[in-house]
Structures are given as structure tokens and as C-alpha cells.
């Protein structure tokens, strides 16, 4: 168990979290297949988690009364009953749900492309309730198959109320072999993209901006972007690198003073195989929880990839989990 803190930061960050909750997060908070989680807290304090296709659902929904407590699958709920016609209706990945200013909800998801099932693109869907069912848009939000398609969308609302969607260009899907298809030269880029959107969460404003990309230290890719802004104005971009099929997969992060960067990489991944009894952790979503950044992520487990959650401590540009 690893703790990274100053006394003042600890008192501020953990005053509302019991020690028993922190300790138990070395094990999954939900022990069924639930990969690529996103989480949202409703106005009544109820938490909802959304996960990649599994347990007979296109988009799984779990519910909890605390980010760091136990979660329960809503067995009778599929948040995306009817994926868009441009998809195969299979292998729906990495859903992300955001509440809009009018009280409705938008879901971003990665859909398997019907015309070329080797690739995914990003879709959007809307609902009047957090758990759906979400009605998909007929057209994909981002879908350039010439660069490999797009995956892992994540919404972000800045302090000024402007909305954005982050996603990954899935360049490794057109790679030339090796780990996750992209460690044989020539290596394909897998950039993280930022797209501003209207308050409906869907209509694009301007052109997409590349804010990050893989380096040799990342192995085949970077993916699963998630952004938060701290109270002092620092932007933290969480991402995964390595290959999700291998122990190299991790939860990593970079920081910047501007939304569009440049982003300064952390010296080491925040969570990686062998630490905290975890194997191949990744796919993290970050949320602000009463002046603290918490993360939800998956790690390998007997059921496949199970849901974990952890609080963090931030010291300058350094971010550490408390597990």
C-alpha cells in the first residue's frame, strides 16, 4: 500500500473518505467484466458507471452510492439498446456519459464499423435519463478510416462552460504488426484529439486539435484519454499506454497549464502491473469529487477486466493514487 502526501493535502483530500473505503480498493469494486469504465454522479448523490459491452449488454450500467464503494450491475438495463446503423451492433467500447446544461444526457461510444469491422469509430447518443435508453445519432461523430478510425471518446467541460470531446485516432489498427499491431516499423501515430462542441454535446465547433501522441516509451499506443481541471487551473490528461493485452498496459498522465498543452508527461505511470496487486490496469476516467480527483479504471481479473476506483493526491504536477 502506497501513500504520497503532505499533511495538509491529506487532511483536505481525505476528510470525507473513511479509511476502510481507501484500504479495500486494492480489490475490484465490481468483480464482473466491466472494461473501459466511465462514471458520473447524479444530483441525488447516486453514482452510475458505464462499461464496454459485456454481460449481455451493448453498454453496461452499474450503480453505487459512493465512487469508492461497492457497485451493482443493473441487470435489466442496456443503456444503448440499439447501436447506430453504421455499426455492426457488436463490440461497443468505452462509453462515456455527460450531463448537459438542460438536464439531458449525451453518451459517446466506440462502435464497430459495419463497412469495415476491423475498425471502430465514435458515435453519439442522447437520453432524458442517465441510464437511458440512449438514442444514437445516424452518423458517426468521428470516423476517418484512412488513419485507422477513432476510439475511446471522453467528454470534458472547462471552467468557462465550454464543452469538448477527447478521443484517440486508432492508428495501431492499421499498424504493421507486433504488440497491439504497432511495434513493427513504420510505427503509426495514435494521437489524442480535442474537439470543441456546442452545448448539445454533439455539434462540432471548429476543427479538431491534436494535443498528444505516443512516443517510443509508450510502446504501440496511447489511448483512453480523460481530462480534469484542478482548482488551481492545471489540466491533467489521463491516458493509457502499452498494450491492453499485455502487462505493459498502465494508467498514465500528463499535465499542462493550457487545455491544448503542451502537456508534460509524468516521469512514471501512475498505476502499472505489479503495483497494488494489479495486472494490466488501464482505461481510466477521472472525475472531480468535492475538491479531489478520483479515477475509475479496469484491471485484469478472473472475470476478464474488472472495475476499480481510487482517490488521488496531487502535489504540484505530481499525481498519486491512494489504494
C-alpha positions as a LaTeX table, in Angstrom:
\begin{tabular}{lrrr}
\hline
Residue & $x$ (\AA) & $y$ (\AA) & $z$ (\AA) \\
\hline
Unk1 & 0.00 & 0.00 & 0.00 \\
Unk2 & 1.49 & 3.34 & $-1.07$ \\
Unk3 & 0.70 & 6.79 & 0.27 \\
Unk4 & 2.03 & 10.04 & $-1.20$ \\
Unk5 & 1.06 & 13.17 & 0.64 \\
Unk6 & 1.76 & 16.22 & 2.66 \\
Unk7 & $-0.05$ & 16.53 & 5.97 \\
Unk8 & $-2.13$ & 19.46 & 4.76 \\
Unk9 & $-3.06$ & 17.72 & 1.49 \\
Unk10 & $-4.12$ & 14.60 & 3.36 \\
Unk11 & $-6.38$ & 16.50 & 5.71 \\
Unk12 & $-8.01$ & 18.32 & 2.80 \\
Unk13 & $-8.35$ & 15.38 & 0.45 \\
Unk14 & $-9.45$ & 12.54 & 2.72 \\
Unk15 & $-11.59$ & 14.22 & 5.34 \\
Unk16 & $-14.74$ & 12.80 & 3.69 \\
Unk17 & $-13.40$ & 9.31 & 2.87 \\
Unk18 & $-13.23$ & 6.60 & 5.52 \\
Unk19 & $-10.02$ & 4.63 & 5.92 \\
Unk20 & $-11.90$ & 1.39 & 5.36 \\
Unk21 & $-13.04$ & 2.56 & 1.92 \\
Unk22 & $-9.49$ & 3.52 & 0.91 \\
Unk23 & $-7.99$ & 0.23 & 2.05 \\
Unk24 & $-10.46$ & $-2.00$ & 0.27 \\
Unk25 & $-9.73$ & $-0.52$ & $-3.14$ \\
Unk26 & $-6.87$ & $-2.96$ & $-3.68$ \\
Unk27 & $-9.63$ & $-5.31$ & $-4.89$ \\
Unk28 & $-12.29$ & $-4.58$ & $-7.54$ \\
Unk29 & $-15.35$ & $-2.62$ & $-6.51$ \\
Unk30 & $-17.24$ & $-4.70$ & $-9.08$ \\
Unk31 & $-15.99$ & $-8.21$ & $-9.82$ \\
Unk32 & $-17.67$ & $-8.90$ & $-13.16$ \\
Unk33 & $-16.49$ & $-7.98$ & $-16.65$ \\
Unk34 & $-16.67$ & $-4.16$ & $-16.84$ \\
Unk35 & $-13.93$ & $-2.72$ & $-19.05$ \\
Unk36 & $-13.23$ & 0.91 & $-20.01$ \\
Unk37 & $-15.44$ & 2.45 & $-17.32$ \\
Unk38 & $-16.77$ & 5.98 & $-17.13$ \\
Unk39 & $-18.56$ & 7.32 & $-14.07$ \\
Unk40 & $-20.96$ & 10.13 & $-13.28$ \\
Unk41 & $-22.54$ & 11.34 & $-10.03$ \\
Unk42 & $-26.20$ & 12.27 & $-10.23$ \\
Unk43 & $-27.67$ & 15.26 & $-8.43$ \\
Unk44 & $-29.13$ & 12.98 & $-5.74$ \\
Unk45 & $-25.67$ & 11.57 & $-4.92$ \\
Unk46 & $-26.16$ & 8.27 & $-6.75$ \\
Unk47 & $-23.22$ & 7.15 & $-8.89$ \\
Unk48 & $-23.57$ & 5.46 & $-12.29$ \\
Unk49 & $-20.82$ & 3.60 & $-14.15$ \\
Unk50 & $-20.90$ & 2.68 & $-17.84$ \\
Unk51 & $-18.78$ & $-0.09$ & $-19.33$ \\
Unk52 & $-17.78$ & $-1.70$ & $-22.61$ \\
Unk53 & $-20.09$ & $-4.41$ & $-23.99$ \\
Unk54 & $-20.38$ & $-7.42$ & $-21.69$ \\
Unk55 & $-22.78$ & $-9.40$ & $-19.52$ \\
Unk56 & $-25.21$ & $-9.48$ & $-22.46$ \\
Unk57 & $-25.37$ & $-5.68$ & $-22.86$ \\
Unk58 & $-24.15$ & $-3.27$ & $-25.55$ \\
Unk59 & $-23.43$ & $-0.73$ & $-22.80$ \\
Unk60 & $-23.43$ & $-1.95$ & $-19.22$ \\
Unk61 & $-24.66$ & 0.19 & $-16.34$ \\
Unk62 & $-23.70$ & $-0.25$ & $-12.70$ \\
Unk63 & $-24.89$ & 1.78 & $-9.73$ \\
Unk64 & $-23.28$ & 2.73 & $-6.43$ \\
Unk65 & $-23.76$ & 5.14 & $-3.55$ \\
Unk66 & $-20.08$ & 6.14 & $-3.48$ \\
Unk67 & $-17.33$ & 6.22 & $-6.09$ \\
Unk68 & $-15.09$ & 4.16 & $-3.81$ \\
Unk69 & $-17.73$ & 1.72 & $-2.53$ \\
Unk70 & $-19.38$ & $-1.40$ & $-3.95$ \\
Unk71 & $-21.14$ & $-1.29$ & $-7.30$ \\
Unk72 & $-24.10$ & $-3.35$ & $-8.54$ \\
Unk73 & $-24.89$ & $-4.18$ & $-12.16$ \\
Unk74 & $-28.32$ & $-3.10$ & $-13.38$ \\
Unk75 & $-29.17$ & $-6.47$ & $-14.89$ \\
Unk76 & $-32.28$ & $-5.26$ & $-16.71$ \\
Unk77 & $-30.64$ & $-2.18$ & $-18.22$ \\
Unk78 & $-28.79$ & $-1.81$ & $-21.51$ \\
Unk79 & $-28.06$ & 1.89 & $-21.92$ \\
Unk80 & $-27.70$ & 1.53 & $-25.71$ \\
Unk81 & $-30.39$ & $-0.91$ & $-26.78$ \\
Unk82 & $-29.98$ & $-0.07$ & $-30.47$ \\
Unk83 & $-26.50$ & 0.92 & $-31.64$ \\
Unk84 & $-26.43$ & 3.13 & $-34.73$ \\
Unk85 & $-26.96$ & 1.59 & $-38.16$ \\
Unk86 & $-23.39$ & 2.43 & $-39.20$ \\
Unk87 & $-22.15$ & $-0.08$ & $-36.61$ \\
Unk88 & $-22.28$ & $-3.86$ & $-36.65$ \\
Unk89 & $-24.15$ & $-3.79$ & $-33.34$ \\
Unk90 & $-21.28$ & $-5.72$ & $-31.75$ \\
Unk91 & $-18.23$ & $-4.80$ & $-29.71$ \\
Unk92 & $-19.40$ & $-1.43$ & $-28.44$ \\
Unk93 & $-16.49$ & 0.02 & $-26.47$ \\
Unk94 & $-15.67$ & 2.70 & $-23.91$ \\
Unk95 & $-18.98$ & 4.54 & $-23.34$ \\
Unk96 & $-18.78$ & 7.95 & $-21.68$ \\
Unk97 & $-21.86$ & 9.78 & $-20.35$ \\
Unk98 & $-22.12$ & 13.51 & $-19.61$ \\
Unk99 & $-24.98$ & 15.56 & $-18.20$ \\
Unk100 & $-25.86$ & 18.63 & $-20.27$ \\
Unk101 & $-26.98$ & 22.04 & $-19.02$ \\
Unk102 & $-30.63$ & 21.34 & $-19.91$ \\
Unk103 & $-30.67$ & 18.19 & $-17.73$ \\
Unk104 & $-30.45$ & 15.72 & $-20.60$ \\
Unk105 & $-27.52$ & 13.35 & $-21.23$ \\
Unk106 & $-25.15$ & 12.59 & $-24.06$ \\
Unk107 & $-23.25$ & 9.34 & $-24.49$ \\
Unk108 & $-20.07$ & 9.00 & $-26.53$ \\
Unk109 & $-19.09$ & 5.46 & $-27.54$ \\
Unk110 & $-16.84$ & 3.49 & $-29.90$ \\
Unk111 & $-18.83$ & 1.47 & $-32.44$ \\
Unk112 & $-17.56$ & $-1.34$ & $-34.66$ \\
Unk113 & $-17.88$ & $-0.10$ & $-38.25$ \\
Unk114 & $-20.28$ & $-2.15$ & $-40.39$ \\
Unk115 & $-18.44$ & $-1.48$ & $-43.65$ \\
Unk116 & $-15.10$ & $-2.49$ & $-42.10$ \\
Unk117 & $-15.40$ & $-4.39$ & $-38.79$ \\
Unk118 & $-11.64$ & $-4.27$ & $-38.26$ \\
Unk119 & $-12.11$ & $-0.65$ & $-37.19$ \\
Unk120 & $-14.14$ & 1.41 & $-34.76$ \\
Unk121 & $-15.47$ & 4.95 & $-35.00$ \\
Unk122 & $-17.05$ & 7.28 & $-32.44$ \\
Unk123 & $-20.79$ & 7.66 & $-32.10$ \\
Unk124 & $-23.06$ & 9.83 & $-30.01$ \\
Unk125 & $-26.45$ & 9.13 & $-28.44$ \\
Unk126 & $-28.81$ & 11.12 & $-26.23$ \\
Unk127 & $-31.26$ & 10.37 & $-23.43$ \\
Unk128 & $-33.51$ & 12.19 & $-20.98$ \\
Unk129 & $-32.35$ & 9.90 & $-18.16$ \\
Unk130 & $-28.85$ & 9.00 & $-17.07$ \\
Unk131 & $-29.36$ & 5.25 & $-17.51$ \\
Unk132 & $-31.02$ & 5.53 & $-20.92$ \\
Unk133 & $-32.02$ & 4.10 & $-23.23$ \\
Unk134 & $-29.85$ & 6.36 & $-25.37$ \\
Unk135 & $-30.96$ & 7.13 & $-28.92$ \\
Unk136 & $-27.98$ & 7.08 & $-31.30$ \\
Unk137 & $-27.26$ & 9.62 & $-33.99$ \\
Unk138 & $-27.46$ & 8.17 & $-37.50$ \\
Unk139 & $-23.97$ & 9.41 & $-38.40$ \\
Unk140 & $-20.67$ & 8.85 & $-36.58$ \\
Unk141 & $-19.07$ & 11.77 & $-34.73$ \\
Unk142 & $-15.51$ & 10.94 & $-35.84$ \\
Unk143 & $-14.73$ & 8.31 & $-38.46$ \\
Unk144 & $-11.68$ & 8.63 & $-40.69$ \\
Unk145 & $-10.83$ & 5.05 & $-41.62$ \\
Unk146 & $-7.77$ & 6.17 & $-43.59$ \\
Unk147 & $-5.99$ & 6.81 & $-40.27$ \\
Unk148 & $-7.49$ & 3.77 & $-38.51$ \\
Unk149 & $-10.79$ & 5.13 & $-37.22$ \\
Unk150 & $-11.34$ & 6.55 & $-33.73$ \\
Unk151 & $-11.97$ & 5.13 & $-30.25$ \\
Unk152 & $-12.15$ & 6.00 & $-26.56$ \\
Unk153 & $-14.22$ & 9.20 & $-26.51$ \\
Unk154 & $-14.46$ & 11.27 & $-23.35$ \\
Unk155 & $-16.38$ & 14.46 & $-22.66$ \\
Unk156 & $-14.92$ & 17.46 & $-20.85$ \\
Unk157 & $-16.45$ & 20.73 & $-19.62$ \\
Unk158 & $-13.98$ & 23.52 & $-18.90$ \\
Unk159 & $-14.29$ & 26.11 & $-16.15$ \\
Unk160 & $-15.84$ & 28.59 & $-18.60$ \\
Unk161 & $-18.59$ & 26.13 & $-19.53$ \\
Unk162 & $-17.24$ & 25.29 & $-22.98$ \\
Unk163 & $-17.55$ & 21.63 & $-23.90$ \\
Unk164 & $-15.14$ & 19.30 & $-25.63$ \\
Unk165 & $-14.73$ & 15.67 & $-26.67$ \\
Unk166 & $-11.37$ & 13.92 & $-26.48$ \\
Unk167 & $-10.67$ & 10.75 & $-28.43$ \\
Unk168 & $-7.88$ & 8.61 & $-29.84$ \\
Unk169 & $-7.05$ & 8.13 & $-33.51$ \\
Unk170 & $-6.77$ & 4.34 & $-33.66$ \\
Unk171 & $-3.61$ & 4.25 & $-35.75$ \\
Unk172 & $-2.41$ & 0.94 & $-34.36$ \\
Unk173 & $-5.40$ & $-0.72$ & $-36.07$ \\
Unk174 & $-3.58$ & $-0.09$ & $-39.36$ \\
Unk175 & $-0.15$ & $-0.84$ & $-37.93$ \\
Unk176 & 2.37 & $-3.30$ & $-39.33$ \\
Unk177 & 2.41 & $-5.94$ & $-36.61$ \\
Unk178 & 3.86 & $-6.62$ & $-33.20$ \\
Unk179 & 2.41 & $-5.61$ & $-29.85$ \\
Unk180 & $-1.17$ & $-4.35$ & $-30.36$ \\
Unk181 & $-0.34$ & $-4.28$ & $-34.07$ \\
Unk182 & 2.06 & $-1.35$ & $-33.88$ \\
Unk183 & 5.64 & $-2.13$ & $-32.84$ \\
Unk184 & 6.92 & $-3.09$ & $-36.29$ \\
Unk185 & 8.28 & $-0.22$ & $-38.38$ \\
Unk186 & 6.91 & 2.03 & $-39.66$ \\
Unk187 & 5.11 & 2.84 & $-36.40$ \\
Unk188 & 1.73 & 4.53 & $-36.85$ \\
Unk189 & 0.76 & 7.57 & $-34.77$ \\
Unk190 & $-2.08$ & 7.24 & $-32.24$ \\
Unk191 & $-2.77$ & 10.89 & $-31.40$ \\
Unk192 & $-5.19$ & 12.21 & $-28.81$ \\
Unk193 & $-7.62$ & 14.68 & $-30.35$ \\
Unk194 & $-9.61$ & 17.53 & $-28.78$ \\
Unk195 & $-12.83$ & 18.66 & $-30.47$ \\
Unk196 & $-14.93$ & 21.55 & $-29.16$ \\
Unk197 & $-18.71$ & 21.04 & $-29.29$ \\
Unk198 & $-21.85$ & 23.09 & $-28.76$ \\
Unk199 & $-23.82$ & 22.87 & $-25.53$ \\
Unk200 & $-25.75$ & 19.93 & $-27.04$ \\
Unk201 & $-22.51$ & 17.93 & $-26.65$ \\
Unk202 & $-22.65$ & 16.84 & $-30.29$ \\
Unk203 & $-22.46$ & 19.73 & $-32.78$ \\
Unk204 & $-18.83$ & 20.47 & $-33.61$ \\
Unk205 & $-17.22$ & 23.89 & $-33.28$ \\
Unk206 & $-14.16$ & 24.42 & $-35.45$ \\
Unk207 & $-11.58$ & 21.83 & $-36.36$ \\
Unk208 & $-10.19$ & 19.07 & $-34.14$ \\
Unk209 & $-6.84$ & 19.75 & $-32.45$ \\
Unk210 & $-4.15$ & 17.18 & $-31.73$ \\
Unk211 & $-2.93$ & 17.63 & $-28.16$ \\
Unk212 & $-0.85$ & 14.49 & $-27.52$ \\
Unk213 & 0.69 & 11.42 & $-29.19$ \\
Unk214 & 2.70 & 8.31 & $-28.43$ \\
Unk215 & 6.46 & 8.24 & $-28.02$ \\
Unk216 & 8.82 & 5.29 & $-28.01$ \\
Unk217 & 8.39 & 4.93 & $-24.24$ \\
Unk218 & 4.66 & 4.31 & $-24.76$ \\
Unk219 & 5.17 & 1.24 & $-26.91$ \\
Unk220 & 2.44 & 0.74 & $-29.54$ \\
Unk221 & 0.00 & 3.43 & $-28.50$ \\
Unk222 & $-1.56$ & 5.96 & $-26.20$ \\
Unk223 & $-5.32$ & 5.77 & $-25.68$ \\
Unk224 & $-8.24$ & 6.20 & $-23.24$ \\
Unk225 & $-7.89$ & 9.98 & $-22.75$ \\
Unk226 & $-9.70$ & 11.64 & $-19.84$ \\
Unk227 & $-9.29$ & 15.26 & $-18.75$ \\
Unk228 & $-9.86$ & 17.12 & $-15.49$ \\
Unk229 & $-9.03$ & 20.67 & $-14.44$ \\
Unk230 & $-7.88$ & 21.25 & $-10.87$ \\
Unk231 & $-8.93$ & 24.18 & $-8.71$ \\
Unk232 & $-5.64$ & 25.95 & $-9.41$ \\
Unk233 & $-6.14$ & 25.72 & $-13.18$ \\
Unk234 & $-3.90$ & 22.77 & $-14.01$ \\
Unk235 & $-5.15$ & 20.38 & $-16.69$ \\
Unk236 & $-4.47$ & 16.69 & $-16.10$ \\
Unk237 & $-4.70$ & 14.38 & $-19.12$ \\
Unk238 & $-5.01$ & 10.78 & $-18.02$ \\
Unk239 & $-4.24$ & 8.13 & $-20.64$ \\
Unk240 & $-3.13$ & 4.53 & $-21.03$ \\
Unk241 & $-0.05$ & 3.32 & $-22.86$ \\
Unk242 & 1.40 & $-0.10$ & $-23.60$ \\
Unk243 & $-0.85$ & $-2.83$ & $-24.98$ \\
Unk244 & $-4.10$ & $-3.74$ & $-23.22$ \\
Unk245 & $-3.46$ & $-7.43$ & $-23.99$ \\
Unk246 & $-0.16$ & $-7.37$ & $-22.12$ \\
Unk247 & 1.22 & $-6.49$ & $-18.68$ \\
Unk248 & 2.69 & $-3.29$ & $-20.19$ \\
Unk249 & $-0.72$ & $-1.60$ & $-20.06$ \\
Unk250 & $-0.96$ & 1.18 & $-17.50$ \\
Unk251 & $-2.67$ & 4.31 & $-16.23$ \\
Unk252 & $-0.51$ & 7.32 & $-17.03$ \\
Unk253 & $-0.93$ & 11.09 & $-17.05$ \\
Unk254 & 0.45 & 14.39 & $-18.31$ \\
Unk255 & $-0.16$ & 17.95 & $-17.12$ \\
Unk256 & $-0.44$ & 21.40 & $-18.70$ \\
Unk257 & $-1.39$ & 24.96 & $-17.81$ \\
Unk258 & $-3.47$ & 25.20 & $-21.00$ \\
Unk259 & $-6.24$ & 22.99 & $-22.32$ \\
Unk260 & $-4.39$ & 22.45 & $-25.57$ \\
Unk261 & $-0.98$ & 21.91 & $-23.97$ \\
Unk262 & 1.87 & 21.46 & $-24.30$ \\
Unk263 & 1.45 & 18.53 & $-21.91$ \\
Unk264 & 4.32 & 17.46 & $-19.67$ \\
Unk265 & 4.46 & 13.72 & $-19.17$ \\
Unk266 & 4.83 & 12.20 & $-15.74$ \\
Unk267 & 8.17 & 10.54 & $-15.05$ \\
Unk268 & 6.44 & 7.19 & $-14.45$ \\
Unk269 & 2.98 & 5.68 & $-14.98$ \\
Unk270 & 0.58 & 6.26 & $-12.10$ \\
Unk271 & $-0.57$ & 2.62 & $-11.95$ \\
Unk272 & 1.08 & $-0.35$ & $-13.64$ \\
Unk273 & 1.29 & $-4.13$ & $-13.43$ \\
Unk274 & 2.82 & $-5.40$ & $-10.22$ \\
Unk275 & 1.77 & $-2.41$ & $-8.14$ \\
Unk276 & $-1.14$ & $-2.81$ & $-5.72$ \\
Unk277 & $-1.61$ & $-6.44$ & $-6.85$ \\
Unk278 & $-2.97$ & $-5.23$ & $-10.20$ \\
Unk279 & $-2.35$ & $-6.62$ & $-13.69$ \\
Unk280 & $-2.74$ & $-4.58$ & $-16.89$ \\
Unk281 & $-4.60$ & $-1.62$ & $-15.31$ \\
Unk282 & $-5.92$ & 0.96 & $-17.75$ \\
Unk283 & $-8.89$ & 2.67 & $-19.38$ \\
Unk284 & $-9.17$ & 5.26 & $-16.62$ \\
Unk285 & $-11.79$ & 8.00 & $-16.33$ \\
Unk286 & $-11.10$ & 10.89 & $-13.95$ \\
Unk287 & $-13.73$ & 12.91 & $-12.09$ \\
Unk288 & $-13.69$ & 15.79 & $-9.64$ \\
Unk289 & $-15.26$ & 14.70 & $-6.36$ \\
Unk290 & $-15.60$ & 17.56 & $-3.86$ \\
Unk291 & $-12.19$ & 19.13 & $-4.50$ \\
Unk292 & $-10.49$ & 15.79 & $-5.09$ \\
Unk293 & $-9.72$ & 13.92 & $-8.31$ \\
Unk294 & $-10.90$ & 10.31 & $-8.29$ \\
Unk295 & $-10.37$ & 7.72 & $-11.01$ \\
Unk296 & $-12.27$ & 4.67 & $-12.22$ \\
Unk297 & $-10.34$ & 2.12 & $-14.27$ \\
Unk298 & $-10.17$ & $-1.58$ & $-15.06$ \\
Unk299 & $-7.60$ & $-4.28$ & $-14.35$ \\
Unk300 & $-7.40$ & $-7.95$ & $-15.26$ \\
Unk301 & $-9.41$ & $-10.28$ & $-13.02$ \\
Unk302 & $-10.84$ & $-13.83$ & $-13.24$ \\
Unk303 & $-13.97$ & $-12.45$ & $-14.95$ \\
Unk304 & $-11.97$ & $-10.51$ & $-17.55$ \\
Unk305 & $-11.40$ & $-6.84$ & $-16.75$ \\
Unk306 & $-12.99$ & $-5.63$ & $-13.50$ \\
Unk307 & $-13.85$ & $-2.17$ & $-12.19$ \\
Unk308 & $-11.54$ & $-0.43$ & $-9.71$ \\
Unk309 & $-11.80$ & 3.06 & $-8.23$ \\
Unk310 & $-9.23$ & 5.12 & $-6.34$ \\
Unk311 & $-8.80$ & 8.61 & $-4.90$ \\
Unk312 & $-5.71$ & 10.60 & $-5.81$ \\
Unk313 & $-3.43$ & 13.14 & $-4.17$ \\
Unk314 & $-1.97$ & 15.98 & $-6.25$ \\
Unk315 & 1.27 & 17.68 & $-5.23$ \\
Unk316 & 2.31 & 20.28 & $-7.77$ \\
Unk317 & 2.36 & 18.42 & $-11.09$ \\
Unk318 & 2.63 & 15.01 & $-9.44$ \\
Unk319 & $-0.46$ & 12.78 & $-9.12$ \\
Unk320 & $-0.56$ & 9.64 & $-6.99$ \\
Unk321 & $-3.30$ & 7.15 & $-6.24$ \\
Unk322 & $-4.18$ & 6.06 & $-2.73$ \\
Unk323 & $-5.11$ & 2.38 & $-2.70$ \\
\hline
\end{tabular}
